[in-house]
Amino acid sequence: MPVDGTDFLRLAEGIINDDNEISFRCSMSRAYYGAFHIARKLLDLDEYTSHEKVIAAVKSDNWTLGTKLEDLFKKRKHADYRLSWTNFDKPVAYYHIQECKDVIRKIKKLYTKID
């Protein structure tokens, strides 16, 4: 069965409870990907569309929301690639997940058309 953005977010919320740095980093990464995939799908962009193009598309419709998605993208990259940084703890990861959930809610509101 195919996965979607909500599956990434659900995984992020689960692995944060493993209470170790790699789990915190992974939860931040997965939460961002939840927001990214939901935005990409609602924008009706194909699955090969880059992060930068999805962010630019959101920015073109709502600058503040697109900038927030871009900030979450940067934080995801720090969690995945800045291994020397040690400030990835549970409160940081939890806050990041909440930010992703807020962005998802706003993206859904912006792009879901109710007839």
C-alpha positions in Angstrom: 0.0 0.0 0.0 1.4 3.4 -0.9 2.5 5.8 1.9 1.7 9.5 2.1 2.8 12.5 4.0 0.7 11.6 7.1 2.5 8.3 7.4 5.8 10.2 7.6 4.4 12.4 10.4 3.0 9.4 12.3 6.4 7.8 12.2 8.0 11.0 13.4 5.6 11.1 16.4 6.4 7.5 17.2 10.2 7.4 17.0 10.7 10.6 19.1 9.8 8.4 22.1 12.9 6.2 21.6 14.7 8.9 23.7 18.0 9.1 21.9 19.7 11.6 19.6 19.4 9.6 16.4 15.6 9.2 17.1 15.3 12.9 17.7 17.1 13.6 14.4 15.1 11.1 12.5 11.8 12.4 13.9 12.7 15.9 12.7 13.5 14.6 9.3 10.4 12.5 8.9 8.2 15.3 10.2 9.6 17.7 7.5 9.0 15.0 4.8 5.4 14.7 6.0 4.9 18.5 5.3 6.9 18.3 2.0 4.9 15.4 0.6 1.6 16.9 1.6 2.5 20.2 0.0 3.7 18.6 -3.1 0.6 16.5 -3.5 -1.8 19.4 -2.9 0.1 21.5 -5.4 -0.4 18.6 -7.9 3.4 18.4 -8.6 5.0 15.1 -9.6 7.0 13.1 -7.2 10.3 14.2 -8.8 9.7 17.9 -8.0 12.6 19.3 -5.9 12.3 20.7 -2.4 13.2 24.1 -3.7 10.5 24.0 -6.4 7.8 23.0 -3.8 8.9 25.7 -1.5 8.9 28.3 -4.3 5.4 27.3 -5.3 4.1 27.7 -1.7 6.0 31.0 -1.4 4.3 32.2 -4.6 0.9 31.7 -3.0 1.8 32.6 0.6 5.2 34.0 1.3 5.1 33.5 5.1 4.0 29.9 4.8 6.6 29.1 2.1 9.3 30.7 4.2 8.2 28.5 7.1 8.4 25.4 5.0 11.9 26.5 3.8 13.0 26.9 7.5 11.8 23.4 8.3 13.7 22.1 5.2 16.9 23.8 6.6 16.3 22.3 10.0 15.8 18.8 8.4 19.1 19.2 6.6 20.8 20.1 9.9 19.3 17.1 11.6 20.4 14.8 8.8 23.9 16.2 8.0 25.3 18.3 10.8 26.4 15.3 12.9 28.8 17.3 15.0 25.9 19.4 16.4 24.7 18.0 19.7 21.7 20.2 20.4 19.2 17.7 19.1 17.2 16.7 22.1 13.5 15.7 22.7 12.2 19.2 23.3 13.8 20.5 20.0 12.5 17.5 18.1 9.0 17.8 19.6 8.9 21.6 18.8 9.9 20.8 15.2 7.2 18.2 14.8 4.6 20.7 16.1 5.9 23.3 13.6 5.5 20.7 10.8 2.0 19.9 11.9 1.1 23.6 11.9 2.5 24.1 8.4 0.6 21.0 7.2 -2.6 22.4 8.7 -2.0 25.8 6.9 -1.0 24.1 3.6 -4.2 22.0 3.7 -6.3 25.1 4.4 -4.6 27.1 1.6 -4.8 24.3 -1.1 -7.9 22.3 -0.2 -10.9 23.6 -2.2 -14.3 23.1 -0.6 -17.1 23.2 -3.2 
